[in-house]
Amino acid sequence: MMLLSCCAGKSKCLESKVLNAFLSTYVSLETETISTYYAKLWPIEINFRQSKSNLGF
């Protein structure tokens, strides 16, 4: 089961007035928690993608 979690106007994650949507399998977590986890994991994803690109994968 997957949860689509959207940040709305009252949320801190929409301060830039941009809609943020995250797919998550953690259906028991709140939107703020999902967005916090996503923000912490994003640099790891970027590093992984850049490493693969540099190594020719």
C-alpha positions as CSV (number, residue, x, y, z in Angstrom):
1,M,0.0,0.0,0.0
2,M,1.3,3.4,-0.9
3,L,0.4,6.8,0.5
4,L,0.5,10.0,-1.5
5,S,1.2,12.7,1.0
6,C,0.7,16.4,0.0
7,C,1.9,19.5,1.8
8,A,-0.9,22.1,2.0
9,G,-0.8,25.8,2.7
10,K,-0.8,25.6,6.5
11,S,2.2,23.3,6.4
12,K,5.9,24.4,6.8
13,C,6.8,22.5,3.7
14,L,4.8,24.8,1.5
15,E,6.4,28.1,2.5
16,S,7.6,28.6,-1.1
17,K,4.0,28.2,-2.4
18,V,4.9,25.1,-4.4
19,L,2.9,21.9,-4.2
20,N,5.0,19.1,-2.8
21,A,3.8,15.5,-3.1
22,F,5.6,12.4,-1.9
23,L,4.8,8.7,-2.4
24,S,5.4,6.7,0.7
25,T,4.8,3.1,1.9
26,Y,4.8,4.4,5.5
27,V,1.1,5.0,5.8
28,S,1.2,5.7,9.5
29,L,3.5,8.7,9.2
30,E,2.4,12.3,9.1
31,T,3.1,14.5,6.1
32,E,5.7,16.6,8.0
33,T,7.6,13.4,9.0
34,I,7.6,12.1,5.4
35,S,8.9,15.4,4.1
36,T,11.6,15.6,6.8
37,Y,12.8,12.0,5.9
38,Y,12.7,12.9,2.2
39,A,14.8,16.0,2.8
40,K,17.4,14.1,4.8
41,L,17.6,11.3,2.1
42,W,17.8,13.6,-0.9
43,P,21.5,14.4,-0.7
44,I,22.2,10.6,-0.5
45,E,20.2,10.1,-3.7
46,I,22.1,12.9,-5.5
47,N,25.4,11.5,-4.4
48,F,24.5,8.0,-5.6
49,R,23.3,9.3,-9.0
50,Q,26.5,11.4,-9.4
51,S,28.7,8.4,-8.4
52,K,27.0,6.1,-10.9
53,S,27.4,8.7,-13.6
54,N,31.1,9.3,-12.9
55,L,31.7,5.5,-12.9
56,G,29.9,5.0,-16.2
57,F,26.9,3.0,-14.9
